[in-house]
Amino acid sequence: MATMAHPQHHPNDVVKSFFPMNYGGMKSSPSGYDRTNLNSYNHEVVNAIRSSNVTYLRELLYSTNSTSEQQTFEACNHNSEYLIHLACRRANLETIQFLVLEAGVNVHVRDGLGRTVLHDACWRPRYEPAILEFLMQVLDPMFLLMTDDRGHSAFDYIRKENWSQLTGFLETQRDLVRQRIRSSRLWERYCQAAARHAATN
């Protein structure tokens, strides 16, 4: 007798359960940039990110003064795609950790299509749980459900064959994420949005 397969839950269903009132997320908007951000986006640093050449990146970081340091790593192109976006899509965990923990880049940037760094990490061809775990530790929890211009959250880009593994991991993060939600810098905005959602349903 064949066994009945259990239906797979979408990772977003697990994440939504972290939030009171089953909040569904908020739409992202692109981060701005200035001439300094654009000028710092050069082939050398981009290639180092793509090849996960942390040795070169670290040399670059510590050979610059405090004024130009952020100009190098808070760099983006005309599509508001920052180096941290590129790293989360193409580089290894060590490179991402370097940018965040040593270079001190802003992880809450959004590109021209409203995609967060978590969107890029989920877009990778291979499921990388260690990268997702690190990003969840440093991102504001509200970014877990933030949607891009297409209306998709980051976990919408995870391949279906990886849903089971991802939802299992997310369940282990439930208590920690709930604690962080209550101390989130966007908590007040969340409460307002959730109240509006409840009023219209």
C-alpha positions as a printed Julia matrix, in Angstrom:
201×3 Matrix{Float64}:
   0.0    0.0     0.0
   1.46   3.33   -1.02
   2.09   5.9     1.67
   0.52   9.3     1.28
   3.03  12.12    0.87
   2.78  14.97    3.32
   2.23  18.34    1.64
   5.2   20.66    1.7
   4.76  23.95    3.46
   6.1   27.06    1.78
   8.9   28.64    3.86
   6.93  31.9     3.93
   4.16  30.15    5.88
   6.66  29.34    8.63
   8.08  32.87    8.68
   4.62  34.46    8.79
   3.86  32.43   11.9
   6.73  34.22   13.67
   4.75  37.47   13.54
   1.63  38.32   15.56
  -1.58  38.69   13.53
  -0.01  36.69   10.69
   1.52  39.78    9.12
   2.22  39.26    5.43
   5.19  41.57    4.88
   5.87  44.98    3.36
   6.97  46.11   -0.07
  10.6   47.12   -0.47
  11.85  50.28   -2.14
  15.27  50.85   -3.73
  18.08  52.3    -1.66
  19.55  55.54   -2.87
  23.12  56.12   -3.9
  25.46  58.98   -4.64
  28.49  59.6    -6.83
  30.82  58.17   -4.19
  28.97  54.84   -4.22
  29.18  54.68   -8.01
  32.83  55.69   -8.25
  33.8   52.98   -5.75
  32.21  50.24   -7.85
  35.27  49.18   -9.86
  36.43  46.04  -11.64
  39.09  45.17   -9.08
  36.78  45.0    -6.08
  33.94  43.41   -8.08
  36.24  40.65   -9.34
  37.55  40.1    -5.82
  33.99  39.65   -4.57
  33.09  37.24   -7.37
  36.21  35.15   -6.75
  35.85  35.35   -2.94
  39.35  36.8    -2.69
  39.11  37.85    0.94
  42.88  38.3     1.19
  42.81  41.05   -1.43
  39.68  42.62    0.06
  41.24  42.68    3.51
  44.42  44.27    2.15
  42.31  46.89    0.44
  40.34  47.58    3.6
  43.32  48.04    5.87
  45.38  49.99    3.34
  42.76  52.75    3.15
  42.09  55.42    5.7
  38.85  55.65    7.65
  37.4   58.2     5.23
  37.83  56.17    2.06
  37.14  52.78    3.68
  33.37  53.04    3.36
  33.73  54.58   -0.08
  35.31  51.35   -1.25
  32.9   48.8     0.2
  29.65  50.79    0.28
  29.8   50.71   -3.51
  27.01  50.11   -6.01
  26.17  50.31   -9.7
  23.44  52.35  -11.39
  20.89  49.65  -10.53
  21.51  50.2    -6.8
  23.12  46.78   -6.63
  25.66  47.02   -3.83
  28.73  44.87   -3.31
  26.93  43.04   -0.53
  24.18  42.1    -3.02
  26.82  40.67   -5.34
  28.51  38.79   -2.52
  25.28  37.2    -1.32
  24.57  36.0    -4.85
  28.06  34.94   -5.96
  30.61  34.79   -3.13
  31.21  32.41   -0.24
  30.25  32.87    3.41
  33.7   34.14    4.41
  33.43  37.0     1.92
  29.97  37.97    3.13
  31.12  37.88    6.75
  34.12  40.02    5.86
  31.95  42.71    4.26
  29.53  42.79    7.19
  31.75  42.21   10.22
  35.02  43.81    9.11
  34.13  46.35    6.44
  30.9   47.22    8.23
  28.68  47.52    5.16
  24.96  48.17    5.44
  23.06  44.89    5.01
  19.68  46.62    4.67
  20.23  48.01    1.17
  17.77  47.24   -1.65
  18.56  47.23   -5.35
  16.63  48.93   -8.14
  14.08  46.09   -8.2
  13.57  46.21   -4.44
  15.56  43.05   -3.8
  17.33  42.65   -0.48
  20.53  40.74    0.18
  18.35  37.85    1.35
  16.7   37.78   -2.08
  20.14  37.39   -3.64
  21.14  34.64   -1.22
  17.97  32.71   -2.04
  18.55  33.22   -5.77
  21.8   31.23   -5.66
  21.77  28.03   -7.77
  22.66  25.97   -4.69
  20.91  26.06   -1.32
  23.38  27.62    1.15
  21.97  27.26    4.69
  25.07  28.71    6.38
  24.72  31.94    4.39
  21.01  32.19    5.18
  21.67  31.59    8.86
  24.28  34.35    8.99
  22.06  36.84    7.18
  19.15  36.1     9.51
  21.43  36.98   12.42
  22.35  40.41   11.05
  19.22  41.46    9.15
  16.26  43.2    10.69
  13.61  40.44   10.95
  11.17  42.52    8.93
  13.34  41.81    5.88
  12.38  38.13    6.02
   9.04  38.93    4.37
   9.95  42.09    2.46
   8.81  41.85   -1.16
  10.49  43.08   -4.32
   8.9   44.83   -7.31
   7.46  41.52   -8.49
   5.75  40.99   -5.15
   8.06  38.14   -4.15
   9.78  37.73   -0.82
  13.26  36.24   -0.64
  12.07  32.72    0.17
   9.87  32.7    -2.94
  13.13  32.24   -4.85
  14.17  29.1    -2.99
  13.8   26.02   -5.18
  10.93  23.77   -4.16
  13.18  20.76   -3.61
  14.83  22.72   -0.78
  11.63  23.78    0.99
  11.65  20.9     3.46
  15.22  21.54    4.58
  14.65  25.29    4.81
  11.4   25.06    6.77
  13.09  22.71    9.23
  15.86  25.25    9.73
  13.39  28.13   10.1
  11.55  26.27   12.84
  14.77  26.13   14.86
  15.0   29.94   14.58
  11.43  30.65   15.74
  12.1   31.81   19.32
  15.17  33.85   18.39
  13.41  35.61   15.52
  10.39  36.42   17.67
  12.65  38.02   20.28
  14.36  40.08   17.6
  11.05  41.14   16.07
  10.06  42.83   19.31
  13.29  44.82   19.39
  13.22  45.57   15.66
  13.73  49.13   14.48
  10.73  48.56   12.22
   8.49  47.16   14.96
   6.32  50.27   15.19
   5.8   50.27   11.41
   4.96  46.6    11.58
   2.31  47.15   14.24
   0.73  49.91   12.18
   0.71  47.74    9.06
  -0.7   44.76   10.95
  -3.47  46.93   12.39
  -4.4   48.12    8.89
  -4.38  44.52    7.67
  -6.68  43.42   10.5
  -9.06  46.32    9.86
  -9.55  45.37    6.21
 -10.08  41.64    6.79
